[in-house]
């Protein structure tokens, strides 16, 4: 379950606070307008506030201002154009199709432009029923803009006052997702779960975790001047260090299961990981409540079980009953988990008080860690071609809306074309899988919302109670839009139908007409989801190449850090983030492809394995860093660096082969390193390097298979 759907944490999440801010602002602006004017004016102002509110998301204040202002100006222009075109039917239809196309082209600017596209098409749909003179059109647009400006001022004021609180909430969400990631890793020690299934779960959670960590970076690393911000920065940096340690815990789980299936040690390892996840959740929960976190979970029973099993394995190993390899794997896991638990302790400490010196990259340029969004016209123009997925999506939306308008104009009952068009807008997404999910959520949510609204209309006569239900539905609408869209669909249906009931209480067919219109819009969106569709397999070669290129850069930075050639780990962190982002993009594409028709799926197993092998390379590097730290005493630097240099050449050459490029390094083959078996970390380093090179070889095999299949 998502943390924000848990009753214990729901009220502290930024999702609920967004819904509350949205509802209070919308209702307050509408009520104030009603006190000063009539209901028609209040409705125009309310719609303006609503469209601006659709862009109200957790963002740095400057970005939030730009995003909401862009929505306000664009939507004001659209409502004016549609209102002016209303009296001329052919011109209205032309503008509807043209605006639908141009608004859908905006998704070329990425995920943050999706709400802007929705707001633009929403106000276009709401304005298409108007029949105004030119003067009335300008007056209506002015009222719309006044409502938008009112909400913009309100939202910016609230966000400024709560700017630190929002950082805490977004950071807490990243911590909760990290705990969920550990829960999945815990099940690797449970023989009831297949390893391949767990790897698939881990990869998908990794994609979600990367997204949440990036949201945390974007808010926290842009500004951190005061004491409160310093604590948030400390927790954020500690979370990233903890994440790297967790990556390093990847090991030969099959070997552990084979040798220790009947031993209680697997259960102890599972319980340790499970408790660690709960420990991280306790930090996240404290952060959401604006409190310091203190350790309250004990790990003594599990440690005793692991130590007892290690002693037993040593005795059996001496008698030849167990392999030394199994013993080494278990001992290594114990050491890594101990490091993780120590880091969780530091995570608690980071939430309690400001360090004398904040653990941060002083004076460093944070730009590589932050989302960079450029809204350039050239980017949009460069996608005006038939092979562009965005261009094809824009054509799909324009054609689907045209058909929806045509159907609405020819239905036998008093159809509401705007409801059909609105359903198409909401359901039809850039990818087939997103459209499929939205269609299901929209239909089920609308049915439930209509049934609940019918019950309210039939059995509730008190206007005060109806207004209370209306307010709760308004809160729920944005709260669940990124959590469970089905809940949002229910809330939206209740909100709009109750508003219509209050305005026209004698309409006996209010609910049934909306249901019919929803089914029609869903059918049109479903048909057009196959028209000029851009299937995920078509983007795979580009995504595979991005991963390989990022991994090559990551390996260069990693080995420079491991060999002590880099003064700090800043370049390494940048390259690691770039690799994780590219893997998250590929993982998301794979998940979407699995929702597409079977005939459009390509090389699913090889892509899965390719992603897993790339993650394993990151895990091996993290493990090498951990080993070198733990065994730093008496380390033969020359011999270790020689081995790392030799491995560096081999791995980079392998990845360059997969990329289809000349070898990434011009260095000649390094001579095999000298033996340093007297150093305690030598066999561990050797083993990790062997695994690193073996997984790099597998990446070449899987990437070649993917290219051949596509």
N, C-alpha and C positions, 0 to 999 in steps of 0.2 A: 504494500500500500504506500502511495506517495505520502510524504510526511504531512503535507498540507491538508490531506483528507482525514488525518487522524484527529479526533476531537480534542486530544490533549494539546496539539500544536497548531490547530487550524486558526484559532483566534490570534495567534502571534505571527502568522505568515504574512508576507507582503501581498499575497493574493487577496486575502480577506481585507487588508487595509486598503488595497486598491479599490475593491468593491464598495467599501464604506465611503471612501473619498468620492468615488464616482456618484453614488446615490445621493449623498448629502449635498454635493455641489449641484447636481441636476435638479433635485427637488427644491433646494433653496432658490436657485435662479428662477425656476418656474413660478414658485409661490410669490416671490417679490414682484415679478412681472404681472402676475394676476392682480396683485394689489394696486398696481399702477395703471393697468390697461385691461383689455378684454381677453377672452380665451384664445381667439385667433392669433393675436399678437404673442401671447404666452407660448402658444404651440410653435410659432416660427422661432422664437428665442430659444425654446427648449431643444428644438432640432439642431440649431447651431451649436449649442453647448454639447449635445450628444455627439455630433460629428467630431468636434475638437477633442472630446473625452476619449474617443477611440484610439487616439495617439498617446494617451496618458499611460506611460509604462515606466518601470524603474530605469532611469538613465541619469547620467551626469546632468546637472542643472542646465548647462549651456546647450547640450544636445537636446534635452527635453524641450527647451524654449524653441529651438530651431525646428524640431519635428512638429510640435503642436502649432506653431505659427505657419508652417508650410501647409499643414492640413486645413487650417482656418482660411488662408488665402485661396487655396485651390478649390476647396468646397464652396466658398462664397462665389467664386467665379463660375463654377459649374451650376449652382442653383440659379444664378442670374441668367446664364445662357439658356438653360432649359426653360425657365419661366418666360423669357422673351420669345423662345421658339414655339411655345405652347399653342398660340392661336393658329399657326400654320402647320397642318398635320404632317406634310411631307418633310418640312424642315425639322420638326420635332423628332421624327423617326431617324432622320439623318444624323442629328446631333446625338441621339441616344446611342446609335451604333458607333459613331466616331469617338465619343467619350469613353464608351466601354472598351474600345480597342486601345486608346491612349492610356487610360488608367491601368489596364492590365499590362501594358508595356513597362510600367514603373517597377514591376517586380524584378527587373534586371538589376536593381540596386540592392537586392538581398532581402533578408528576413525582415528587417525593420521597415521596409517599404510595403509589406503586406497589409498592415492595418491602414496605411494611407490609401492603398488601392480600394480596400473595403469601404472606408469612409467616403471616398469619391463616388463609388458606385451606389452607395447607400443614399446619399443626398440626391444623386441623379434620379434614383427610383422614387424617392419621396416627392420630388419636384415635378415628375412627369404628369401627375394628375391635375396640376394647377392650370387654371385658365385665366390669365391676368392681362391687364393692359401693360404698356411699357412702364408707366409710372408705378403701378402696383408691383411690377417685377423688381424695380430698383428699391422700393420700400421694403419688400419682402427680403431681398438680399441684404439690405442694411440691418434689418432686425436679426437675420441669421448671423451676420457678422457680430452684432452686439452680443448675442448669446455666446458665440464662440470666444469673443474677447473676455467676457465675464468669467467663463470657465477657465480660460487660460490664466487670467490673473489669480483666480482662486487656487488653481492647481499649483502654480509656481510658488505662491505664498506658503501653501501647506507643505510642499516638497522642500522648500528652503528651511522651514522650521523643523522638518523631520529628516533632513538630509543624512544625518548620522544614523538615525533609526533605520532608514532604508538600506544603508550599507550593512548594518548588522543583520537585517533580515535576509539579504541576498547572500551574505557570507554564510549564515546559518544553513541556507538551502544547499550550498556547496558541501558543507560538512555532513548534512544528512545524506546526500548522495554518495559521499565517500564512505559513510557507514554502510550504505546499501551495497556498495562495491565490495567491502570486506565480508559482508554476509554471503555473497556469492563465492568468494574465495574460501570461506569456511567450509562450504559444502564440497570442496575438492577432497577434503579428508573423510567425507561420508561415502562409504562404498555403495550406498543406495542410489547415488547419482552417477550417471555416465560422465566420464571426463569430457567427451566431445560436446555434450549438451552444456556443461558448465562453461567451457570455453566460449561457446556461442553466447551464452548469457553475459559472460564477462565482457565480451567485445561490445555488445549492445549497451551495457551499463557504462562502459568506458566512453562511448559517444555522448551519452547524456551527461556524464560527469565532466567531460571536457567543456561542454556548453555552459554548465553551471559555474565552473571555475573561471571561464572567460568573462561571464557576467560579473563575477566577483572582482576580477582584475579591473574591468572597465570602470567600476564605481570606486574602488578602493585606491588604486594606484594613481589616479589622476590628481588627487589632492589629499594631503594628510598633514595638516598644520597643527592641530591641537591635540590635547592629551587623549581625548576619546578616540580620535582618528588613529593615534599611535597604537592604541591597544588593538584596534581592528586590523591594522597593518601587521602587527606582531602575530596575531592569530592566523591571518591569511598566509603569511610567509611560512609559519610553522606547519600549516596544513599542506602546503606544497612540498615541504621537506618530508613530512610524514607520508605523503603520497608516493614519493620516490622510494622510500623504504618499503612500502607495501608492494611496489612493483618488484623489488628485489627478492621477494619471498617466493617467486615462482621456482619450482623445483621439479624433480622427477616424481610426480604424484603416483604414477603407475608403479614405480619401484617401491614406494612407501606402502602402497596398498598390497603389493605382492608379498612383501616380507613381514608386514605388520597388521595384516587383516584381522588376526585374532587377538591383537594386543589392545589394551585400553589406551595406548598412546595416541591412536588416531582420534579417538573420542576426546582426549585431552587437548589435542591440537585444534580440533573443531571448536571446543568450548572456549579455548583461549581466544580464537579469532572472533567468535560470537560475542564474548564479553568485551573485546576491544571495540567492536562495532557499537555496542551499547555505551561504552565509555565515551566514544566520539559523539554519539547522539546526546549524551548528557552535556557536553560542551556546547553543541549546537542549540540545545534547548535553553541553556543559560544565556547564550548570546541573544536569542530571540526575546528573552525576558529582561535584557539589559542588566544582567548580573554577572559577577565573576563565577567561574566554575571551579569546583574542588573535587578531587578524586574521591570516589566513594565505592569503587568496585575492587574486590580483591581477587588475585589470581593464584593464591597459594596452593589450593588443591590440584590445579592443573599442572603447576610447576613440579609438585612432588611426584605426580604420575609420570611426567616426562623424564625427570631425573632417575626415577626408579627403573624405567624402561631402558634408559641409556646404560645404566649399570648392568642390567640383565643382558642387554645386547653385547656388551663388552665381554661378559663371561661366556656367552654362547659363541661369540666370535673367536675367543681363544680356543674353544673346543671344536671349532670348525663348523658350527651349526648355523652361522649367519655370516653374511658377507660384510667385509669392512666398508664396502660402498654404501650399504643401507645405513650403517652406523654413521658414516660421514654425512649422509643426507639429513638424517635426523638431527645430528648435532648442529649442522649448519642452520636448519630451520629453527632450532631452539635459540641460537644466537641472534638470528634475524628478528624473531618475534620479541626477544628481549629488547632489542634496539627499538622496535616499534612501540612497545609499551613504555619505554623511557621517553620516547618522543611524544606519546600521548600525555605523559606527565608534564612535559614542557608545554604542550598545548593548553593544559589547565593553567599553568603558571602564566602563559602569555595573556590569558584573559583577566588576570588579577591586577596587574599593575604595569606601569610603563617601565621598560628596561632603561638602564642608564644610557645605553647606546642602542637605538632601534635597529634590529637585525634587518637591514635593508641595503640596497645598492646605492650608497650615498652619491649623489650627483650624477647618477647614470640616466641615460635617456630611456624612458619607459615606453616610448612609441612602439617598439617591436612587440611588446606584450599586450598592447591595446588594440581594440577593433578600430580599423581605419575605414571610414565610409566617405566616399567622394561621390557627390551627385553631379556628374558631368554629362552634358548633353551628348558628347561624342560617344559615350558608352551606350546610350539609348540608340543613337543613329547607327552604330556599328552592328546592332542586333536586328536591324530592319532587313532581314534576309530569311528565306524559307527554311534554311537548315538550323536557324536559331530556335531553341526550345521556348524562349520567351515570346518570340514573334508568333510561333505556332499557338502558344497559349492565348495570346491576345486575339488572334483570329478565331479561336474556338469560342472564347467568351462573347465576342461580337456576334458571331453566327448564332450561338445559343440564345442570346438575348433577343435577336431578331425573330427567331422562331417562337420564343416565348411571347413576345408582343403580338405576333400574328395569331397564335392560339387564343390568347386572352381576348382579342378583338372579335373572335368568332364563336365564343362559347355561348350556349343558349341562355344561361342565367347571367345575372348582373356581376360578371367576373371582375375581379380586382387585378388588373394586369400587373400592378406594381408588386403584389404579393408573389406572383409567379416569377417575375424578374428577380425579386429579392431572394427567393429560394435558389434560383440558378446562380446568382452571384455568390451566395454563401457556400453552396455545394461545390461548384466547379473550381478546382484548385489547379496549380501548375502541374502536379503529377497525378498519375492515375490512382496511386495508393491513397494519397490525401483526399482525392475526390470520393473514392470508395468509402473511406471512413467517415467523411463529412456527410455523405448521403445517408448512411445508416444512422448516425447520430441525429441528423436533422429530422428524419422521418419519425424515428422512435420518440425523440424529444418533443416534437410537435404533437404527436398523438397523445402523449402523457400530459403535456401542457394544456391541450384543448379539453381533455377529459376533466382535469382538475379545475380549469376555468369554468366549465359547464356546471360542475358541482358547486363552485362558489356562487355563480350567478343564481343557481336554483335555490340554494339553502341559506345564503347570507344576504340579508337585506340592509344591514348596517353599513352606511357609507364609511364610517371610521374604520371598521374591520377591513373593508375592501381596500381602503387606502393603505392600511398597514401591510396587507398581503402584497399590494403593488410595490411598496417600498422595499420589502424583503426580496421580491423578484428583481427589483432594480439593483440591489446589492449583489445578488447571486449572478447576474448577467456577466459582468467582467471578472468576478471572482474565479469562475470555473472555466473561462474561455481557453486557458492554457493548461488546465488540469484535466477536466472532463467536459468536452464540448457538449456532450449529451445533456448535462445539467444546465449548461447555458441555453441550449435550445428549449428546454422546458421553461426556464425562467423568462426567456424572451417571449415565448408564446403567451405565458400568463400576463406578462407586463403589457404587451400590445393589446391583447384581447380585453383585458380589464379597462385599459384606457378607452378603447372603443365602446365598451359597455357603458362607461360613465358618460361618454359624449352622446351615444345613441342607445339608450337602454331598451328600446322597443324592437331592436333588430333580432328577430327570432332565428335567423339563419347565420348568425355571426360566426359560430364555431364551425359548422359544417362547411361553409364556403371556404374558410381558411384551410381546412383539411384537404378539400378537393384541390385548391390552388397549390398547396404544398406538394401533393402527389404529382400534379402536372409538371411543376418546376423540377422536381426530382427526376422525373422520367426524361425530360429534355436534357438536363445536366448529364444523366447517365449515358444517353445516346451520344452526346457530343464529347464525352470523355474519350471516345474512340476515334474522334475526328482529328486528323493532324496530330495524333498523340506522339509525344516524345518519350520513348521507353527508356528505362534506366540503363539497359545494357549499352545503349549508344554513347553514354557518358563514361563508361568504364575505362576505356583506354586512356583517356585524359586523367582520370582519378588515379589509376594505377601508376602512371608516369609521375604524377605529383608525389605520391607516397615514396616511390623509389628515389626521386630527386631529394626529397626531404630527409629520407633515411641516410642517404649518402652524406649530406651536410651534417646530420646528427653524428654519424660515425667519425667524421673528421674532427668535430668539436669534442666528442667524447674522448677519443684517444689523446688529443692534445691535453685535455684535463687530466686524464689518468696518468700520463707521463710527466706531468708537472710543467708542461710547456706554456700553459695558460695561467695568468696571474690570479684569476678568479673564475668562478663558474658562471659568470653572466652570459658569455657566448653559448655555453652549453645549454643553459636554460632557454635561451631564445630558440636554438635549433630543436630542443626537445619539444617545445610548444608547437613549433612549425610541423614537426612530425606527427604529434598527437592530433593537431587540427586536420591534417590531411587524412589520417586514419579514421577520424571521426566522420569526415565527409564521405569516405568510401563505405564505412559501416552503415551510415544512414542510407546511402544509395542501395546497398544490399538489402536492408530491411524493407525499403520501398519496393524493390524488385520482387521480393517474395510475396507481395500483395498483388502483383500484376498477373495476368493470365499466364498459365504454364508455358504456352508457346513463346512468350516474350522473355522467359528467364534463361540466362546463359551462365554456365560454369559456376553454379552456386557453391558447390563443394570446394572448388579450387580457390574461389574468392574468399570463402571462409578461412581456409587454411593459410592463404596469403596474408590476411589480416592478422591471424593468430601468430604467424611466424614473425611478422614485423613487430608485434607487441613483445614477443619473446626476446628479440634483439634489444629492445629497451630494457626489459627485465634483466638480461644478462649484464648490460652495462651498469645498471643500478646495483646489481649484485657485486660486480667487480669493484665499484666505488666503496661499497660496504666492507668488502674483504680487505681492501687496502687500508681502510681506516682502522679496522679491528686488529690488523696484524702489522701496524706501522712500525712497531718496535723491532729493531734489528733487521729491517727489510733490506735485502740486497738490491738497491735501487738500479744499479747497472744491469743486472740480470733480468729484473722484472721489466724494466723499460725496453730491453732488447726483445723480450717475448711480446710485449705489447706492440712494439714497432713492427715486428714480423706479422702479427695478427692483423694489424692495421692495414698493411699492404694487401694481404690476402682478402680481407672482408671488403675493402673498398673496390678491389678489382672484381670481385664477385658481383657486387651491387652494380658496378658500371656495366658489366656484361648483361645483367637483367635490364638495365636501362637502354641498352643498345648503343652505348657511347664508348669512346676510348677510355682506357683505364683512368680513374679519377686521380690517381697519384702517379707522378713520374718517377718516384723513388724506385730503385732497383730492389729485387728480392733481398730481404734481410737474411743474414745467416741465422740458422737455428740458434736460439739463445742457449747460454751455458746453463748447466744444472745448478739449482740452488735448493736442493732437497732438504738442506738443514734448516731452512726457514719454514715456520709453521704454516704460513699462508700459501706456500708454493703449490701443493697439490690442489688447493681450492682454486687458485688462479688458473692453473693448467686446465682443470675440469671446465671452468666457465668459458675459457677461450675455445676449447674444443666444441662446446655446445653453441657458442656464438658463431663459429665458422660453419658448423653443421646446419644451423638454422638459416644462415645466409645462403648456403647452397640450395636449401629447400625453397627459398624465395624465388630463386632463378627458375626452378622447375615449375612452380605454380604460376608465376607471371607468364611464362612461355605457354602454358596450357590455357590460360585465360585469353591471351591474344589469339591463339589458334582457334578457340571456341567462338570468339566474337567475329 
